[in-house]
Amino acid sequence: MIKSKEELLDIRKSAQEELASYDCRILVCSGTGCIATGSNKIHEIFQTMTDGMEGIKLEFAPHDKEEHEKVGVKKTGCQGFCELGPLVRIQKGDQVVQYVKVQPDDCREIFEQTVLGDTVIQRLLYSKGDTHYTSPDEIPFIAKQTRIVLENCGKVDAESLDEYLAAGGFKALEKAMFEMTRDEVIDEVDKSGLRGRGGGGFPCGKKWKQVARQKETERFVVCNGDEGDPGAFMDGSVMEGDPFKLIEGMMIAGYAVKAEHGYIYVRAEYPNSVTRLRGAIAQLEERGMLGDGILGTDFNFHLHINRGAGAFVCGEGSALTASIEGNRGMPRVKPPRTVEKGLWEKPTVLNNVETYANVPKIILDGAEWFRSIGTEGSPGCKTFSLTGAIENTGLIEVPMGSTLREIIFDIGGGLKDGAEFKAVQIGGPSGGCLTEKHLDEPLDFDSVKKFNAIVGSGGMVVMDKNTCMVEVARFFMSFTQRESCGKCVPCREGTKRMLDILEKIVNGNGEMEDLDKLEELATMVQSMALCGLGKSAPLPVISTLNTFRDEYIEHIVDKKCRAKTCTALRKYVINPEFCKGCSKCAKNCPVNAISGKVKEPFTIDSTKCIKCGACKDNCAFDAIYVEA
């Protein structure tokens, strides 16, 4: 049990000394992405190897043991480079070797050559051209980032309280409780300019002040971990990669506003996050860092986990609190706002995972330090998940104000196979598309609004020239319409009608007046929907209409999709120069749309063709193509 500040200091010192005594640490990435590619198997193999060797033993939580060994195998959080998993780091003192795409057959070689020896295995290093990168900090993908929230991810055992303490964990809470008043904590967060990282960008300190001055003394701290945007996995990675940092941020918030209970609302689709958060809470309760009389003071704080059922609308504040209460997750009319009447109609601090994870560093290093990063209106850094047609997909953190060019080309490595950049969808289904002309614009909360987009939670889907922007708009509208709670008519019916029109266009039945209808409906939904999710639902349609209107017109007038992705608009053609007249295409056509004589070029009757692509798939001479 940790009963005082002094005991905490002693345990932290002991943990640091013990961690420093390791000759070697094998850090196996156990983020969701790497688990999907087999990192658990990699961990098991290293465990077997260490268990079978004299004098070497696997330690899941070495600091809890009276004795320690010189080699430790650890499960870390997301190391960021998701495209190249499973990822393994070999750490010897300050020297770290980053291995990528590690397979079970590689483990023995790594153990014998790098763990027991000092040989670096070149073929397992990340390479670009003729350059091989040994240290993770040398890799451009990592070197060009500025990590605050993600500083521990990939470096420490995500499941070990002592490793978090050794890395400086709970120093911020200690400072807040013993060196600052509650008002000073709130003022420091307010002066930092930290804005909510969940999408709204509301000033965090202002929200805390509003809760603190309420007459109602029973208050709550709630974390929004309901990350539902397609292509977004930032919050999930933080919860599973550094759960103690999130908890520390929430505890500081609880101390600041005099709340005794906190709730973390996590998607049930994040089982790894749920497991690690529960483990972290259990360790803290066991050690007396959660509960009553924390560190011998009068500060009481209890933390609970609620699992969501995959409803996107529960990412909205009032819907989320309703869900925690056991009610159907539906937004309510505001005011009153959450700061006045939130969870169980009590004043509630509601921030997302990344917001809370920023708080410990702000308390430790000060508001001025935080403001030295990012822009004046959007200080600090922002995490993004890079996905889509990009060379290096993964989890990144960059200063606010970074440009899309820096993120996509310097960090992301550009587009796959050297493809031409077309657009990036930012902000998920509530966001918008930015194009080449926006590549050098600063990326922050305020700047992107000028282009009918939002930073949102940080999902970033990169698209190349083979992407149909009409289909992109249809996909996101389909998601939004499906996830609408149905409470308000503008969102329920407006998004449905917009989806109908978009499906009509991609099926080749669109009319020019449909574009005017889309714009009219988008304006209506934006201005009249009940909640923020509904108001932002039309943004993907608005941004694509503004930027790629020619593609909409092409779909309607020419009945063509230049990206060749809209099935209904495809036209399969046989090139007579390549066709050998083998008749294989005709034999595989399910509707007998192909005719011709053997050893002579065949033809396709487009009036019969159902665009299934069976002919193209079965042609041995590449004579069949889709006409643009």
N, C-alpha and C positions, 0 to 999 in steps of 0.2 A: 504493500500500500504506500502511495505517495501522499503524505499528510501535510507537507509544508513546502515552501519555496526552496528551502535548503535541501530537502530530500530530493527534490526535482533536479537541482543543480548537481548533486552528488551522482544521481543515476545517469544524468546526461554525460557527465565527465567519464564515468565508468564505461558507458556505451561507446563513447568516442575512442577511448583507449583500447577497448576490446576490438572494435572495428578496424583500428589502425594496425593491430597485431597480425592481421591476415597476410600471408604471403601471396595468396591468390584468391580471387573471387570469380566464379563462373556465373554470369548474369544472363539468364535465359528470359527473353521477352515473353511475357504471358498476358499481353494484351489480347483482346478478342480476335484481331486480325491474325496474329501469329498463332494463336491457339487453333484457328481454323485451318492453318497450313501445317500443323503438326508439332508445335513447340512443346506440348505436354509430353510427347514421346521423347523428344530431345532431352527434356528435363529428367525423365525417368532413366534414360540411358546414363546420363552423367551421375545420377544418384547411385545407380548400380555400380558404376566404376569406382566412385569414392567409397562406397560401403565395403567394397571388396579389397581395398588396399590397406595395408598395415599403416597405422598412424594417421590415416585420413578418414574423416567422417563427415557425412552430410549434416548440416545444421540449418534447419528452417528458421530458428530464432536463436542465434548463437549467444546473444547477450543475456538470455535468461538462464544460461548454463553456468555452473561453477567453473567448468573448464572449457577451453576453446581449442579448435584445431586450426591449422594453417591454411586449409583450403575449404571454401564454402561454396555451395551451389545454391543460387537464389532465383526465385521467381520475381521478376520486376514487372512494373507496369509498361505501357506502350513506349517503345524506344523511338517511335515516330515514323520509321521508314517502312511503312506497311506493305508497300509494293514488293519488298525484297525479303519478306519473312520466310521461314523462321529466322529470328535475329539472335545472335549470341555475342556477348561481350566478355572478354577475358581481361580482368583488371589485376595488375600487379603494381601496388603502390599508386603512383600518379600516372602510370602508363596503362593505356586502355587500347585493346585491339577489337575492332568491330568486324564481326563476320556476318555475312548475309547469305540467304538461301541455304541455310545449314540443313543437311539431311541426316537421318539416323546413321548412315554409313560413314559420315564425316566425324562423328563424335570421338571415336577412338583416336583418329589422327590428331584432332584438336587437343585431346587430353595428353597424348604422349609428346606432341611437338611443341605446343604452346603453353599448356598448364605445367607439365613437368619440366619442359625445356623452355627455350627462348626463341624458337623458330616460328616465324609468321608464315601462314599458309596463303600464298598469293592468290590462288584460284578462288578462295572464299572471301576475299576482300571486295569491297565496292570499287568498281573501276569505271572510268569515263575516258574513252579513247585508249590511249596508251598509259594513262595515269592510274595507279592503284593507291587507294587511300587506306592507311592503317588505322589511324585514330578516328573515332566518330566526329571529333571536333574539326577534323580536316575536310570532311565531306561537305561540299557546298550546300547541300540540302540542310545540314545542321549548322554549319559555320555561319551562315547568313541569317540565322534566327536570333532573336533575343528572348530568352526563356525566363519567365517569372512564375507563372502558374505551373509550367511544365518542368521547372528546374530539377525536380527530384525524379521525374518519370524516366525509367530506364536505368537509374543509378542506384536505387535502394530497393530493398525487399518491401514490396507494397503491403505485405501482411505483417510486418514487424514494427511494433511501437518503438522498440529500442533503436532500430535503425533510423526511424523518423526523428527521435530525440537526438541521436548522434549527428544528424544532418542539421541540427538547430531547431527542430520542431518544438513548439509550445513556448519558445522564447517570446514571441509576440504576445501570447496570452499572459505570460508571466509579467511582461512589461505593462500591459494594460491593467492588470489587476493590482500590481504593487507600486507602480510609478505614475499612474494616470488616474484621473477621475473619470467617471462615466461620460461626462460632458466633453472632456478633453479627447476621449476616444472618438466620439461622434464628430467633434470638430476636425480632428485629424483626417478622418475619412472624407469629410465634407470638403476640406481644403485641398485634398488630393485630386478632386475632380473625377473620381472614379464613377463611371456610368454603368448602368446595368448591362451586362454582357448577354442577356437573353434575347435581345432584339429591340426592345423599346428605347434603350439608351437613357433611361431616367436617372438623374443623379442619385447615387447610392446614399450619400450623407444626408441629403434632403429628406429621403424616405425615412432614415433612422431618426432624424430630428422630429418628424411628424409623429412617429410612434411614441417617442420618448415624452412628448408633451401632452399626450392624451390623459384625461382624468382617470380612465379605467386603468387599474393597477395590474390586472391579469393580462399578460401579453405573450405573444408567440413569435418564434422565429421559424420560418419555413423556407426550405430549399427546393427550387424547381429543377428536378432532374429528369423531367419528362421530355426528353429530346426526341422529337418525332419527325423532323425534316428529312426528306430523302437525301442521302448523301452526307448527312451530318453525324459525327461520332465524337465530337470534342468533349462534351460533358461526360459521356460514358467512359472515355479514356482517362479523364481526371479522377472520376469516382473509383475506378478499378486500379489506377496507377499510383494515386497519392491520396487515399481516402482520409488520412489524418489531417492533411492540409485543409480540406473542405470542412472537416469537423472543427478544427481550430478557428477557422473564419467564422463559423456559426456560433461557436462559444464566445468569441469576442463580441459578436452582435448581441448575443443573449445578455452578456455582462453589461454592454452599453445601454440597452433599452430596458434592463431589469426584467427579462423574460426567463422563466424557469423551465420551459419546455420547447424543444425544437423538433421539427418533422422534416424528413427528407423524402420527397415524392419521387420515386424511381420507376421507370418503365419496367414492367415485368419481362420485357424482351431483353433486358440487360441483366441476366442472371449472375454474371461475373461481378458486376458492380454491387449487386445486392449482397452477394456472399462476402465480398471484401469489406463492405461497409458494416455488415453485421459483425464480422470478425473484429474490426477496428473498435466498434462500440463495446463489444464484450471485453476486449483488452483494457479499454479505458475505464470501464466500470469496475473491473477486477482490481485495477491499480488505484482506484479512488479519484481518477481524473474526470469522471462523469458521475453525477448523482448529487448528493447533498454535501455541503461544506467543502467545496473543492479547494485543495491546497490550504486547508485549515482556515478558510474565510467563510463569510456568510453567503457566498455565491453558490446557488443551487442550479444545476442544469441537467435535464434529462433529455435524451435524444431517442427518437422513434423513427422507424422506416415504414413507409406506406408504398405499396406497389401499385402502379397504374395498370390499366388493362388495354393499353395500346390506343387510346383515343387521343387523336391529335389536339382536339379542342381543350383537353385538360392541361395543355401548356399555358393556357390563359389563366390569369391569377384567380379570378373568382370561381372559375370552373374547377381549378385544382383544389382550392380549399373546400368546395362542395364535395368533391370526390373523397378527400380525407375524412370528412364528416360522415361518409357512408351514403351520400346522396348521389344522384345522377350528376355527372360532370357537365354542367351547363353554365355559361356566363350569365351574370345578372346585370341589371341596369345600374349605372354608377352616376352620381354618388349615392350612398357613401362608398369610399374607396377602401382598399384593403388595409391601409394604414389606420383607418378609423374603425371599420368593422370588417375584419377578415375571418380568420379561422374561429368558428363558434361565436361569430360577431364580436370578437375581441380585437384590439389593435394588433396588427401583424406585420412584421418585417418579412417581405417576400422577395428574395433574390435568386438568381440561378447559380449553378455550381461554380462557374468561372468567376463570377463576381465575388463570392465568398472566398474563393481560393486566392484572390488578389489581396485580401485584407491583411493577412499576417505580415507580408512584406511592407505594406504601407505603414503599419504600426511600428515595425522594427526600424525601417530606413527613413520614414518620414514622408510627408506630403510633397515637399519640394523635390525629393528624389524621384517620386512617382511622376510628378509634373515635368521632369526633365526628359521624359520619354514620351513619344507620341506627339500629338498636336495640342494646341492651346485649348481647343474645344473638346478634344477626345484624348485625354492623357492616357499613358500606359500602353500595354500591348493587347493584342487580340489573338486568340487561337482560331485556326481555320482547319477544316478537313478538306484536303485537296483530292478530288476524285475526277473521274471522266477520262478524256483522251489526253492525259498528261503522262510524261515519262515517269515522274516520281510521285506516286500517290502517297498520302500519309497525313500525319498530324503535325501542324506547324504552329509557331507563335511568333508574331512579328509586331513591331511598333505600329500603333495607329498612325495613319498617314503614309504608310508604305504604298507603293504603286502596284497595280496589277502586273505590270511588266516585271517588277522585282520578284513578286510572288510566283508567277507562272513560269518565267524563263530563267531567273537566277536560282531560285529555290527549287521550283518544280522541274527544272531541266528542260522546259519546252514541251512541245507536243510529241506524242508517240510517232515514231517513224518519220519525223521531220514534217508532219502534216501542217497545213496552213491553219493558223488560228482563226476562229470565226467569232466565238462569243464565250462568255462565262456567266452562268446563272449563279447569282449570289443572293443569299437570304432565303433559299429554299422556295417552297410553294408560295410564300408571302413576299418573295423578292422579285428581282427583275434581271434582265439580261444586259450586260455591258459588252461592248464590242472593241475593236481595234482602236477606235478613236478615243476610248476611255483608258487605254493601257497606262498612260502616264498621269492620270488623275490620282490625287491622294485618296486613299481608302480610309474613310472614317464615317462616324454616324451622320454627320451633316452633309458632307460632300456628295455622297451617293444619292441622297434624296433628290438632287437636281436632275437625276437621270432616271427617275421613276423606279428606283431600287432601294433596298435597305441592306445594311450589314447583316441584320438578323442575328441568329445564334452563331453563324460562322460557316455554314455549308457553302462550298464553292465547287461547282461542277463545270469543268472545262470542256468546251465543244470545238470540234474541228469542222472543216468544210463539208464533211459527210453527214452533218446534222441538219435535220429539217426543223426550222424554228417554229413552224406552224404546229408540228407534232410536239415540240417541246411545250408550247403553250397549252396544247390539248392535254398532255400528260399531267402537268401541274394543276390544271383546272379540274381534271378528273380526280386527282388526289384531294384537292380542297373540297370539291363537291361531295365526295364520298365521306369525308371527315367532318362535314358540317353537322353541328348538333341539331339543327333544324328549328331552333327556338325563334329566330327572327326571319320574317318573310324575305327581306332583301337578299340575305345570304342563302337561305334554303332554296328559293325559287330563282334568284338571279344567277347564281353559279350554275344551276341546272340548265337554265336557258342558254347561258354562255357556252357550256359544254356541248349542248345539242348543236349549236351553230358551228363550233370548232370541228365536231365530228362530221358534220355535213360537208365542211370544206375539205377535210383530209380524205373524204370518200369521193371527192370529185363532183359533188352536187351543190357547191357553193354559188352564191350570187353576189354581185358587187354591193348590193344593199346590206348584205350581212355584215360588212365591215362597219358601217354606220351603226347597226344594231349592237355590235360588240362594244363599240365605244360608248354608246348610250347606256348600256347595261353596266359596263365597268364603272362609269361615273356614278350611277345610282347605287351600286353595291358599296363603293368606296365611301360615299357620303352618308349612307343610311343604315349600314350594318351595325349590329349591337356592340360587337367586341372588336378588338384590334385585329384578330385573325381574319374576321370577315371583311373588315375594311381594307386589309392588304391583299386579300385573295385575288383581285383582278390585276395586280401589278405585273405578273408574267405576261399577261395578254397585252396590257398597255405598252410595256417596254418593247415587246416583239412587234407590235403594230407600228410603233413609232420608228423602229430601227430597220425592220425587215418587211416593210409593207409590200415591197415588190414580190416577196415569196408568197404572200397571201394572194396577191393579184394573179400571179402565175398559176397557183392552184385553182383559182376560180375561172380565169379566162382561158388559159392554155391547157388546163387539165394536166399539168405536169408538176412533178416534184423534183427539183434539181438535185436534191440529195439522194433520190431514189429510195427513200425509206417508207413513203406512204404507199402501201400495197395496192390500194385501189387505183392509183395513178401510174402504176408501172406498165410499161409496154415492152413485152418480150419480142425480140427480133432475132431472126437467123441471118447471119452473115453468109451470103452465098459463096464468098471466096474461101471460107474456112470449112463450110459444110461438105462432108464427104458422102452424104446420102446413105448413112448407115441405118437410118430409121429408128434408132434407139430412142430418140426423143418422142417420136410418134407413139411408140409402144408404151412409153411411161406416162403419156398424157391421160389424165383421168376423164377428160371430157371430149376427147378426139378432136382437139382444135388444131392439130398439126397434120399436114398432108404432104404428099410428094411421092416421087418415084425413087426406088433404090438406086444408089450411085449418082443421083442428081440432087441439087439443093432442095431442101424442104422449106415450107412456109408455115407461118402461124396465123390463124384466123383470130384477130383481136376481139371480134364480137363474141367468140365462144370462150376465149381464154379467161380463166378464173384467177390468174396471177399466182398460182401455187409455187412456181419455180422448179417443178419436177424436171422439166426439160433441160433447164440450165444445169441442174445438179447432175444429170445423167449424161451430158454431152462430153465426150472424150476429147473433142477437138477445140474446145472453147469458142465454138461458133455461135453460141447464143448469148446475147447481152441484153441489159435493160437500157432502153433508149431514154436519154435525159430529156 
